[in-house]
Amino acid sequence: MKNVLLKLSGEAFGDKGNPFLPEVIRSYAKAIADGLAHRPHIYAVCGGGNVCRGRSFGGNVLTDYAGMLASVQNGLFLTIALGDLGVRSQLVIPDNFTVPYGCHEYDIAPETQVVIYAGGVGMPGHSTDYICAVKAIEHSCDIYFAKHGCDGVYDHDPNNAEKNALLGPAKFFPEIAFAEIATNPNLGVIDKEAAELLNGTGCSAYIFELTADNIREMLCGNDGVHKTALH
């Protein structure tokens, strides 16, 4: 199977009452561990939306760093959960970050089974989707975007009653081009900058709803998950 980079939406690591839900995080770790039976190793990227969406505070340099640090927290908890299962994982952070038990790209041990990228690219102005695109190109990966409350690409929000009344039922796209995602603001299921970077690279991406079962099915190569393919 082709190398895969799994993007875990930060919102699904917790809820409004608790930003970190240990049993939920453990369920994602178990799904990843099960996927290792079908893949020699897995790359992963954690979002940080359960802790802090930096751009919701105005989108300046400091708020972007706050968002990056939020993703590091999720990466640490996922590393802990994988370790409890006996999976050899490493949390990889940008060169300008320092985190206990974190390492930089050039320090990844050869026996590592799961490489978890957190902290983005270490610079403000770039989304978590962007680091997914960068690392997918570097490692010739397909990207599995496991998104909270989103099972694919639609022409408008299928859960928005007002839009459904005005525009009719949302149209689902089983496949769509990166170029169209990059140019159509109504299809902004991944960051425009990431879509532009991935266009023409030969990498594919899949958008599906983040559940432990869906992660397991995708990593094990099963085709029953409701999703949109991006090319």
C-alpha positions in Angstrom: 0.0 0.0 0.0 1.1 3.6 -0.6 2.4 5.7 2.3 -0.4 7.5 4.1 -0.6 10.7 6.2 -3.5 10.8 8.6 -4.8 14.3 9.5 -6.8 14.2 12.8 -9.1 17.1 13.3 -8.4 18.7 16.7 -12.1 19.2 17.5 -12.6 15.5 17.9 -10.0 15.2 20.7 -12.5 16.7 23.1 -15.9 18.4 23.5 -17.2 21.7 25.0 -17.0 20.3 28.5 -13.5 18.9 28.2 -10.9 19.6 25.6 -9.2 16.2 26.1 -11.2 13.0 26.3 -8.8 10.2 27.1 -11.0 7.3 25.9 -11.6 9.0 22.6 -7.9 9.7 22.1 -7.2 6.0 23.0 -9.7 4.9 20.5 -7.9 6.8 17.7 -4.6 5.3 18.9 -6.1 1.8 18.8 -7.4 2.4 15.2 -3.9 3.6 14.1 -2.3 0.6 15.8 -4.6 -1.8 14.0 -3.7 0.0 10.7 -0.1 -0.9 11.2 -0.9 -4.5 10.4 -1.4 -3.2 6.8 1.3 -0.5 6.6 4.9 -0.5 7.7 4.5 2.9 9.3 2.0 5.8 9.4 2.5 9.6 9.3 0.0 11.7 11.3 -0.8 15.4 11.8 -2.9 16.6 14.7 -5.0 19.8 14.6 -5.6 21.9 17.7 -9.1 23.2 17.4 -10.3 21.5 20.7 -7.9 23.8 22.6 -7.5 26.9 20.6 -8.2 28.0 17.0 -5.6 30.8 16.8 -7.1 32.6 13.9 -10.4 33.1 15.8 -8.5 35.5 18.0 -7.6 37.8 15.0 -5.1 35.8 13.0 -1.9 37.7 14.1 1.5 36.1 14.8 0.9 35.3 18.4 -2.5 33.7 17.9 -1.0 31.5 15.2 1.7 30.3 17.6 -1.0 29.6 20.2 -2.8 27.4 17.6 0.4 25.6 16.8 1.0 24.9 20.5 -2.5 23.5 20.8 -1.7 21.0 18.1 1.4 20.0 20.1 -0.7 19.1 23.1 -2.9 16.8 21.0 0.2 15.2 19.5 1.6 14.5 23.0 -1.6 12.8 24.1 -1.7 10.7 21.0 2.0 9.7 21.5 1.1 8.7 25.1 -1.9 6.6 23.9 0.1 4.9 21.2 2.9 4.1 23.7 0.4 2.5 26.0 -0.4 0.1 23.1 3.3 -0.7 22.5 3.5 1.3 19.3 6.8 3.1 18.7 5.8 6.7 17.9 7.7 10.0 17.8 6.3 13.5 18.1 8.1 15.6 15.5 8.1 19.4 16.0 9.5 22.3 13.9 13.2 23.1 14.4 12.4 26.3 16.3 10.3 24.5 18.9 11.5 22.7 22.0 9.2 20.2 23.7 10.1 17.3 26.1 10.0 14.0 24.3 9.6 15.9 21.0 12.2 15.5 18.2 13.1 17.2 15.0 12.8 15.7 11.5 16.4 14.6 11.3 16.2 12.8 14.7 13.5 10.3 13.8 14.6 6.9 14.9 14.5 4.2 12.1 12.4 1.9 14.2 9.5 4.5 14.5 6.2 3.1 13.4 4.1 6.3 13.7 5.5 9.8 13.0 3.3 12.5 14.5 3.8 16.0 13.2 2.7 18.9 15.5 3.3 22.6 15.6 2.7 23.1 11.9 5.8 24.4 10.0 6.8 26.5 13.0 5.9 29.7 11.3 2.7 31.8 11.5 0.4 32.2 8.5 0.1 28.5 7.6 -2.7 26.1 8.5 -2.5 22.5 9.7 -3.7 21.4 6.3 -0.7 23.1 4.8 1.8 21.0 6.8 -0.2 17.9 5.7 0.4 18.9 2.1 4.1 19.6 2.7 4.7 16.3 4.4 2.6 14.3 1.9 4.7 15.6 -0.9 8.0 15.0 1.0 7.0 11.3 1.7 4.9 10.6 -1.4 1.8 10.1 0.7 -1.9 10.1 0.1 -3.6 12.2 2.8 -6.5 10.9 4.9 -8.3 14.0 6.2 -10.4 12.7 9.2 -12.6 15.7 9.9 -14.9 16.3 12.8 -18.6 16.3 11.6 -17.7 16.2 7.9 -18.1 13.1 5.7 -17.0 14.6 2.4 -17.3 17.6 0.1 -20.7 19.2 -0.7 -21.7 22.3 -2.7 -22.9 23.8 0.6 -23.3 22.8 4.2 -25.7 19.8 4.3 -26.5 20.6 7.9 -27.5 24.2 7.3 -31.3 24.2 7.2 -31.4 27.8 5.9 -29.2 27.0 2.9 -31.0 23.8 2.2 -34.3 25.7 2.1 -32.8 28.3 -0.2 -30.6 26.2 -2.5 -32.1 22.7 -2.2 -30.4 19.6 -0.7 -26.7 19.8 -0.7 -25.0 18.0 -3.6 -22.3 15.5 -2.5 -19.1 15.1 -4.6 -17.6 11.6 -4.5 -14.6 13.0 -6.4 -13.3 16.5 -7.0 -10.1 18.2 -8.2 -7.7 20.1 -6.0 -7.8 22.9 -8.5 -11.5 23.3 -8.0 -11.1 23.3 -4.2 -8.5 26.0 -4.5 -10.7 28.3 -6.7 -14.2 27.8 -5.3 -14.7 29.3 -1.8 -17.9 27.2 -1.3 -15.8 24.1 -1.4 -13.4 25.1 1.4 -13.2 21.7 3.1 -9.4 22.0 3.1 -7.2 25.1 3.1 -6.8 26.9 -0.2 -3.0 27.1 0.2 -2.8 23.3 0.8 -5.0 22.5 -2.2 -2.9 24.7 -4.5 0.3 23.0 -3.2 -1.1 19.5 -3.8 -2.5 20.2 -7.3 -0.5 18.3 -9.9 1.8 16.5 -7.4 0.3 13.0 -7.9 -0.8 12.9 -4.2 -4.5 12.0 -3.6 -6.5 13.0 -0.5 -9.7 11.6 1.0 -12.2 13.5 3.2 -14.2 11.4 5.7 -15.8 11.8 9.1 -13.4 11.3 12.0 -14.4 8.2 14.0 -12.1 5.4 15.2 -13.9 2.9 13.0 -13.5 5.1 9.9 -9.8 5.5 10.6 -9.3 1.8 11.0 -11.2 1.0 7.8 -9.2 3.5 5.8 -5.8 2.5 7.1 -6.7 -1.2 6.6 -7.5 -0.5 2.9 -11.2 -1.1 3.1 -13.5 0.8 0.7 -16.7 1.1 2.6 -16.2 4.5 4.2 -18.3 7.4 2.9 -15.8 9.9 1.6 -14.7 12.3 -1.1 -11.6 11.7 -3.1 -9.5 14.7 -4.1 -7.0 14.5 -7.0 
